[in-house]
Amino acid sequence: MIGADGRGRCPWAGSAPEYVEYHDDEWGRPVRTDDGLFERLTLEAFQSGLAWITILRKRPAFRQAFAGFRIGKVAAFGEADRERLLADAGIVRNRAKIDAALGNARVAAELPGGLAALIWSYAPKQRPRPKRLADVPATSPESVALAKELKRRGFRFVGPTTAYALMQAAGLVDDHLAGCIAPGNTAA
């Protein structure tokens, strides 16, 4: 897709300004910090069943509500914080997803070596960029294995599709289409 600026992008990136910014500046770029990966994992879980644009538009409120996605802070949230989150119209008020985010923070806080080391240990070998959207998978053997390991450790809302979306968002895989302006993933 050629954008208003004359630059080629993945087709999904052209329907809203938030998508263009996310595509150009963030999606597919390596995230290697525990808190950064916790944010991506949490937002991908909240996106389940919703349009990603909804999450992008609510992201500032999510960041405010979840203490900037600092794992240690979220892991310490108690019942009053849970109730505050359930009442916050700025975020997605889904009880199961909120409970999963709080539980996932507690699990992440206790991970030996940290969340980033665990997630990046499932990064696949680089492959050529896909040529068409139809060539982009919803899961991969690595995302299936990552989801299984996260669940084994106590994480929730982390199925293979969510794990693959996390891998895309955090730069473990480069699913920008061939010809897209976004830089390749050189850090994996």
C-alpha positions in Angstrom: 0.0 0.0 0.0 1.3 3.4 -0.9 0.6 6.0 1.8 -0.4 9.6 1.5 3.4 10.4 1.8 4.1 8.2 -1.2 5.9 5.5 0.9 5.1 1.8 0.7 3.7 0.2 3.8 2.0 -3.0 4.9 -1.6 -2.8 3.8 -3.0 -2.9 7.3 -1.1 0.3 8.2 -3.0 2.7 6.1 -6.5 2.8 7.6 -5.8 5.2 10.5 -3.0 7.7 11.5 -2.4 5.6 14.7 -1.7 2.5 12.5 0.8 4.5 10.3 2.7 5.7 13.4 2.6 2.3 15.1 3.7 0.5 11.9 6.5 3.0 11.0 7.9 3.6 14.5 7.3 0.4 16.6 5.8 -2.7 15.1 8.5 -5.3 14.3 11.3 -3.3 16.1 13.1 -5.3 18.8 11.9 -4.8 22.3 14.4 -6.3 24.8 13.3 -5.0 28.2 11.2 -7.0 30.6 8.7 -4.1 31.1 8.5 -3.4 27.4 7.7 -7.0 26.7 5.2 -7.1 29.6 3.4 -4.1 28.0 3.3 -5.8 24.6 2.1 -9.1 26.1 -0.5 -7.4 28.1 -1.8 -5.3 25.2 -1.9 -8.3 22.9 -4.0 -10.2 25.5 -6.4 -7.3 25.9 -6.7 -7.1 22.1 -8.0 -10.6 21.8 -11.4 -10.4 20.3 -11.1 -6.6 19.6 -9.7 -4.4 16.8 -6.1 -3.4 17.4 -7.0 0.2 16.7 -9.1 0.1 19.9 -6.0 -0.9 21.9 -3.8 1.7 20.2 -6.3 4.5 21.0 -6.6 3.4 24.6 -2.8 2.8 25.1 -2.1 6.0 26.9 -4.9 5.1 29.4 -3.6 1.6 29.7 -0.1 3.0 30.5 -1.5 5.3 33.1 -3.7 2.6 34.7 -1.0 -0.1 34.7 1.8 2.1 36.2 3.7 2.3 32.9 3.7 -1.5 32.7 6.4 -1.7 35.3 6.3 -5.3 36.3 7.2 -4.7 39.9 4.5 -2.1 40.4 1.8 -4.1 38.7 2.8 -7.3 40.6 2.1 -5.4 43.8 -1.4 -4.2 42.8 -4.0 -5.3 45.3 -7.8 -5.6 45.3 -8.3 -1.8 45.4 -6.2 -1.5 42.2 -8.2 -4.3 40.6 -11.4 -2.5 41.3 -9.9 0.7 40.0 -9.0 -1.0 36.8 -12.5 -2.5 36.4 -14.0 0.9 36.8 -11.6 2.7 34.4 -13.5 3.5 31.2 -10.2 4.5 29.5 -9.1 0.9 29.2 -10.8 -2.4 28.2 -12.8 -3.4 31.4 -12.7 -7.1 31.0 -12.4 -8.9 34.4 -10.7 -12.0 33.0 -8.1 -9.9 31.1 -7.4 -7.6 34.0 -7.0 -10.5 36.4 -4.7 -12.1 33.8 -2.6 -9.0 33.5 -2.2 -8.8 37.3 -1.3 -12.4 37.6 1.0 -12.3 34.7 2.9 -9.4 36.3 3.3 -11.5 39.5 4.7 -14.5 37.4 7.0 -12.2 35.4 8.4 -10.6 38.6 9.5 -14.1 39.7 11.0 -15.3 36.5 14.6 -16.4 36.8 16.5 -14.4 34.2 13.5 -12.2 33.4 10.7 -12.0 30.9 12.8 -10.7 28.0 15.3 -13.6 28.3 12.4 -16.1 28.3 10.6 -14.6 25.3 13.7 -14.0 23.2 14.8 -17.6 23.7 11.9 -18.5 21.4 12.9 -16.1 18.6 13.0 -18.0 15.3 15.7 -17.8 12.7 15.3 -14.9 10.3 13.4 -15.7 7.2 12.6 -13.6 4.1 9.9 -11.1 4.5 6.5 -12.3 3.3 5.4 -11.1 -0.2 1.6 -10.9 0.6 -0.6 -10.7 3.6 -1.7 -14.2 2.8 1.9 -15.3 3.5 1.8 -14.1 7.1 1.0 -16.9 9.5 -1.3 -16.5 12.6 1.0 -18.9 14.6 4.3 -20.6 14.2 6.0 -23.6 15.8 7.9 -21.1 18.0 4.8 -19.2 19.1 3.1 -22.5 20.0 6.1 -23.4 22.1 6.3 -20.0 23.7 2.6 -20.0 24.6 3.0 -23.5 26.1 6.0 -22.4 28.2 4.3 -19.2 29.3 1.2 -21.2 30.4 3.4 -23.7 32.1 4.9 -21.0 34.2 1.5 -19.6 35.1 0.8 -16.9 32.5 -2.8 -16.5 31.2 -4.3 -15.2 28.0 -1.2 -16.3 26.1 -2.3 -18.7 23.3 -0.2 -19.4 20.2 -1.9 -16.5 18.2 -1.3 -14.0 21.0 2.2 -15.2 21.3 2.8 -14.8 17.6 1.3 -11.3 17.6 3.7 -10.5 20.5 6.6 -11.9 18.4 5.6 -9.6 15.5 5.1 -6.5 17.7 8.3 -7.0 19.6 10.5 -7.8 16.6 11.2 -11.5 17.1 9.8 -12.0 13.6 9.8 -9.5 10.7 6.4 -9.7 9.0 6.6 -6.4 7.2 5.9 -7.3 3.6 8.6 -7.2 1.0 8.8 -3.7 -0.3 7.6 -2.1 3.0 9.5 1.0 4.2 10.0 -0.4 7.7 13.5 -1.5 8.4 14.3 -5.2 8.7 14.7 -6.9 12.1 18.5 -6.9 12.4 18.7 -7.6 16.2 17.2 -11.1 16.3 
